[in-house]
């Protein structure tokens, strides 16, 4: 079985996330894709986030109707309701809360999979550009294959050079890639990276929050059910 893992803050989940998942599902014939909202993302601990329970609820709404898309509680806080409370505003991650490292999430998921299952880690190229700084990054590449949503301006060399130093090809190997756009597959001895091109959408969490604050339509950004949820609960992204 082919399985995808798509993690992130999903604050909120938007059409770009769904487009990436659909493209990955089609190309790699993924039987299921787990959408995993992070409780405490390691690289965004100082960034105010909507409470976990709301972000998870929006993931549930956005993935309804997609049989292979499964909302996951793999990174849920131990006591979600107690941690987040019923408040509508964003919160800063608690100082004592443990960050959600992707290596731990991947290994937790693989505990429920068969050894013959193939695991793909879905990620955008901007986040992948920082992958070498992730906790136990080298180990993460041994646990799964990466599916990266590419966009114009990135070359295959950029992708190779983003790898952790121990997995990074030599300059002699990557130099010819400098003029090749980031698409296709990069298969190395200890890392496999698949590039999905033609997926770039001008959608950002910042643009969505600005639209919410200005009380503009979110139709071009998010699923209608997500927009209704945000408006009905009066979620404050200001």
Residue pairs with C-beta under 8 A, 6 or more apart in sequence:
1 31
1 32
1 113
1 114
1 116
1 117
1 118
2 28
2 29
2 30
2 31
2 117
2 118
2 120
3 30
3 31
3 32
3 33
3 34
3 109
3 113
3 117
3 118
3 119
3 120
4 21
4 24
4 25
4 28
4 30
4 32
4 33
4 34
4 119
4 120
4 121
4 122
4 147
5 33
5 34
5 36
5 105
5 106
5 109
5 119
5 120
5 121
5 122
5 144
6 17
6 20
6 21
6 33
6 34
6 35
6 36
6 122
6 123
7 35
7 36
7 37
7 38
7 75
7 100
7 102
7 105
7 121
8 17
8 36
8 37
8 38
8 41
8 127
9 37
9 38
9 41
9 44
9 49
9 55
9 205
10 17
10 35
10 37
10 55
10 58
10 59
11 49
11 50
11 55
11 205
12 50
12 55
12 58
12 205
12 208
12 222
12 226
12 230
13 35
13 55
13 58
13 59
13 62
13 222
13 223
13 226
14 203
14 205
14 208
14 221
14 222
14 226
15 201
15 203
15 220
15 221
15 222
15 223
16 199
16 201
16 203
17 35
17 62
18 62
18 63
18 66
18 69
18 223
19 199
19 201
20 122
20 124
20 149
20 196
20 199
21 33
21 35
21 66
21 69
21 122
22 66
23 149
23 196
23 199
24 30
24 33
24 120
24 122
24 147
24 196
25 33
25 68
27 147
27 194
27 196
28 120
28 147
28 194
30 68
30 120
31 68
32 68
32 69
32 70
33 68
33 69
33 70
33 122
34 70
34 71
34 72
34 74
34 109
35 59
35 63
35 69
35 70
35 71
35 72
36 72
36 74
36 75
36 105
37 52
37 55
37 56
37 59
37 71
37 72
37 75
37 76
38 75
38 100
39 52
39 75
39 76
39 77
39 83
39 93
39 97
39 100
40 93
40 94
40 97
40 98
40 99
40 100
41 49
41 93
41 99
41 100
42 99
42 100
42 101
42 134
42 135
43 130
43 133
45 93
45 99
46 92
46 93
48 90
48 91
48 92
49 55
49 90
49 91
49 92
49 93
50 90
50 91
50 235
50 237
51 83
51 84
51 85
51 87
51 90
51 91
52 76
52 77
52 80
52 83
52 84
53 80
53 81
53 84
54 84
54 229
54 233
54 235
56 71
56 73
56 76
56 80
57 229
58 222
58 226
58 229
58 230
59 71
60 71
61 223
61 225
61 226
61 229
62 222
62 223
62 225
62 226
63 69
63 70
63 71
64 225
74 105
74 108
74 109
75 100
75 105
77 83
77 84
77 97
83 94
83 97
84 91
88 233
88 234
88 235
88 236
89 236
90 236
90 237
99 135
101 134
101 135
101 136
102 121
102 134
102 135
102 140
103 134
103 135
103 136
103 139
103 140
103 143
106 119
106 121
106 140
106 143
106 144
107 143
109 119
110 117
110 119
110 143
113 119
118 145
119 143
119 144
119 145
120 144
120 145
120 146
120 147
120 194
121 140
121 144
121 145
121 146
121 147
122 147
122 149
123 131
123 146
123 147
123 148
123 149
124 148
124 149
125 148
125 149
125 150
125 151
125 154
125 159
125 182
128 146
128 148
128 159
128 162
128 193
129 158
129 162
130 162
131 137
131 140
131 162
131 163
131 164
132 162
132 163
132 164
132 165
134 140
137 164
138 164
138 166
138 167
138 190
141 163
141 164
141 167
141 190
141 191
141 192
142 190
145 192
145 193
145 194
146 191
146 192
146 193
146 194
147 194
147 196
148 159
148 182
148 193
148 194
148 195
148 196
149 196
149 199
149 200
150 159
150 181
150 182
150 183
150 195
150 196
150 197
150 199
150 200
151 182
151 197
151 199
151 200
152 181
152 200
154 181
154 182
155 177
155 178
155 179
155 180
155 181
155 182
156 177
156 180
156 181
156 182
156 183
156 184
156 186
156 195
157 174
157 175
157 177
157 178
157 180
158 182
159 182
159 186
159 193
159 195
160 168
160 169
160 173
160 174
160 177
160 186
160 188
161 168
161 174
163 169
163 188
163 191
163 193
166 190
167 188
167 190
167 191
168 174
169 188
181 197
182 195
182 197
183 195
183 196
183 197
184 195
185 192
185 193
185 194
185 195
186 192
186 193
186 194
186 195
187 193
203 220
203 221
207 221
208 218
208 221
208 222
208 237
209 237
209 238
211 217
211 218
211 221
212 218
212 230
212 235
212 237
212 238
213 237
213 238
217 227
218 226
218 227
218 230
219 227
222 230
229 235
230 237
